Structures are given as C-alpha cells and as structure tokens.
Amino acid sequence: MAHSHSHGHDHSDGHARGHGHTHSHGPASPHPAQPAHWSILRMTLPARLGAALVVSSALWAVVLLAMRPS
C-alpha cells in the first residue's frame, strides 16, 4: 500500500528558520558532519561488552520487576 506524505510546506524559503543557527552549505549539499562527543565505535571491545552487559542487566531488571506477582 503506497503512503502519500505531503506537508504543504517546503524548505526552499529560509531553511535555517527556527533552527537557532545559520547553515553555511548550499541547499543541494548535505549537512556537514558534527563532531561526536561520544561514540560506541571508539570504545574498546571489553568496554563495549561491559556496556552491553549493563544495558542487558537493566532491561532484565525491568522485565523481572514487571513479571513479579502482586
């Protein structure tokens, strides 16, 4: 099933309006890359595994809390 997506506005007149900053690139070029303050790709393998363990433990805690008898 096709989905039509029209808003009735365009970005050609003042793309920077409402963003709080001005853009320095042309309308046809992509946004420039922003410096990443934190990236999982920069973490070492043990740090990634540790982070995954922490997140997984937190999610399991939520599941077990939700399943406890009342």
VEXTORRO-93538 format. One record per residue (C-alpha): x, y, z; residue in one letter. Coordinates in pm, whole numbers, padded with zeros to 5 digits, always signed. Layout:
<nodes>
XYZA;...
</nodes>
This chain:
<nodes>
+00000+00000+00000M;+00150+00333-00102A;+00160+00615+00152H;+00143+00976+00042S;+00348+01214+00253H;+00291+01582+00189S;+00306+01862+00440H;+00207+02161+00231G;+00533+02345+00300H;+00877+02349+00150D;+01227+02414+00276H;+01334+02643-00006S;+01248+02971+00169D;+01468+03003+00478G;+01594+02656+00561H;+01762+02790+00874A;+01444+02948+01013R;+01363+02811+01355G;+01689+02619+01396H;+01867+02884+01601G;+02173+02880+01376H;+02254+02954+01017T;+02364+02697+00765H;+02682+02754+00568S;+02619+02492+00298H;+02421+02521-00020G;+02067+02385-00050P;+02181+02088-00262A;+02475+01979-00044S;+02436+01760+00267P;+02475+01884+00620H;+02838+01888+00735P;+02942+01626+00989A;+02916+01728+01354Q;+03192+01635+01599P;+03091+01335+01809A;+03134+01381+02183H;+03084+01009+02243W;+03076+00713+02010S;+03038+00343+02077I;+03270+00285+01781L;+03557+00446+01974R;+03513+00214+02272M;+03739-00087+02316T;+03587-00433+02284L;+03588-00501+02661P;+03422-00162+02722A;+03154-00240+02461R;+03088-00579+02618L;+03068-00421+02962G;+02824-00158+02839A;+02613-00427+02673A;+02611-00625+02998L;+02498-00321+03197V;+02220-00238+02949V;+02110-00600+02931S;+02101-00629+03311S;+01893-00314+03340A;+01644-00441+03081L;+01618-00779+03254W;+01557-00600+03584A;+01266-00414+03424V;+01124-00740+03286V;+01156-00922+03618L;+01001-00629+03805L;+00709-00625+03564A;+00654-01001+03598M;+00665-01022+03979R;+00347-01138+04147P;+00140-00864+04301S;
</nodes>
